[in-house]
Amino acid sequence: VFMSRQQEIFVWCVDTFGDGSALPDERAMRFIEEALELAQACGLSQEAVARITDRVYEREPGQVFKEFGQAGLTLEALAQCQDVELHDACDVEFARIIKIPKEEFAERHAAKVALGIAN
């Protein structure tokens, strides 16, 4: 059965982290964690992130489908200005993480649960 890359990654998440990883709030927490790590790697300050967070949460929530599109387009533009081919970076990272033992991910995840930032 053919699976899209998106489906394959989701199946890997559930297989590696369990059914809780399929919950929208868990996926959103992991997304924001990775987005923050990317912003930090690009040199964005914690203060700037806090100002952006305040601004976003002062407004009404957007529509999920539209926000996915905006997040994806913004990520592609950031990749371009950083001279990174986004799909190549994703392919390389997925090939790397599927080789990491599940036990290592379980330890990382347990630490996040203990901090209250994961399900």
C-alpha positions in Angstrom: 0.0 0.0 0.0 1.4 3.3 -1.0 1.7 6.0 1.7 2.5 9.6 1.1 5.6 10.9 3.0 3.2 12.7 5.4 1.4 9.5 6.1 4.7 7.6 6.5 6.0 10.1 9.0 2.7 10.0 11.0 2.8 6.2 11.1 6.4 6.4 12.3 5.4 8.9 15.1 2.6 6.6 16.4 4.8 3.5 16.1 7.7 5.2 18.0 5.8 7.3 20.6 2.5 5.5 20.9 -1.1 6.5 20.3 -0.7 9.7 22.3 1.5 11.1 19.6 -1.5 11.1 17.3 -3.3 13.7 19.4 -3.5 17.2 17.8 -2.2 18.9 21.0 0.8 16.6 21.2 1.7 17.2 17.5 1.2 21.0 18.0 3.6 20.9 21.0 6.2 19.0 19.0 5.7 21.5 16.1 6.2 24.5 18.3 9.2 22.9 19.9 10.9 22.4 16.5 9.8 25.8 15.3 11.5 27.4 18.4 14.6 25.3 17.9 14.8 26.5 14.3 14.2 30.1 15.3 16.9 29.8 17.9 19.3 28.3 15.3 18.5 31.2 13.0 19.5 33.6 15.7 16.1 34.8 16.9 16.1 35.9 20.6 13.9 34.5 23.3 12.6 38.0 23.8 11.5 38.3 20.2 9.7 34.9 20.5 7.9 36.1 23.7 6.7 39.3 21.9 5.5 37.2 19.0 3.7 34.8 21.3 2.0 37.6 23.1 0.8 39.1 19.9 -0.5 35.8 18.5 -2.4 34.9 21.7 -4.0 38.4 21.9 -5.9 37.6 18.7 -8.7 35.1 17.9 -7.5 31.7 16.6 -7.3 31.3 12.9 -8.7 28.5 10.7 -6.6 25.3 10.9 -6.4 24.7 7.2 -5.4 28.3 6.4 -2.8 28.4 9.2 -1.2 25.1 7.9 -0.9 26.8 4.5 0.6 29.9 6.0 3.0 27.9 8.2 4.2 25.8 5.3 4.7 28.8 3.0 6.6 30.7 5.7 8.8 27.7 6.3 9.6 27.4 2.6 10.5 31.1 2.4 12.7 30.8 5.5 14.4 27.8 4.0 15.1 29.8 0.8 16.6 32.7 2.6 18.8 30.3 4.6 19.8 28.6 1.3 18.3 25.3 2.5 16.3 23.0 0.2 13.5 22.1 2.5 12.5 18.8 1.1 16.2 17.6 1.1 16.5 18.7 4.8 13.3 16.8 5.6 14.5 13.7 3.8 17.9 13.7 5.5 16.4 14.2 8.9 13.8 11.5 8.5 16.5 9.1 7.3 18.5 10.0 10.5 15.7 9.7 13.0 14.3 6.4 11.9 17.7 4.8 12.8 17.5 6.1 16.4 16.4 3.3 18.9 12.8 3.7 20.2 14.2 3.6 23.7 16.1 6.8 23.2 13.0 8.5 22.0 11.0 7.1 25.0 13.6 8.6 27.4 13.4 12.0 25.7 9.6 11.9 25.7 9.4 10.9 29.3 11.5 13.9 30.2 9.1 16.2 28.3 6.1 14.6 30.1 7.7 15.2 33.4 8.0 18.9 32.5 4.4 19.0 31.4 5.2 19.8 27.8 4.1 16.4 26.3 1.3 13.9 26.7 
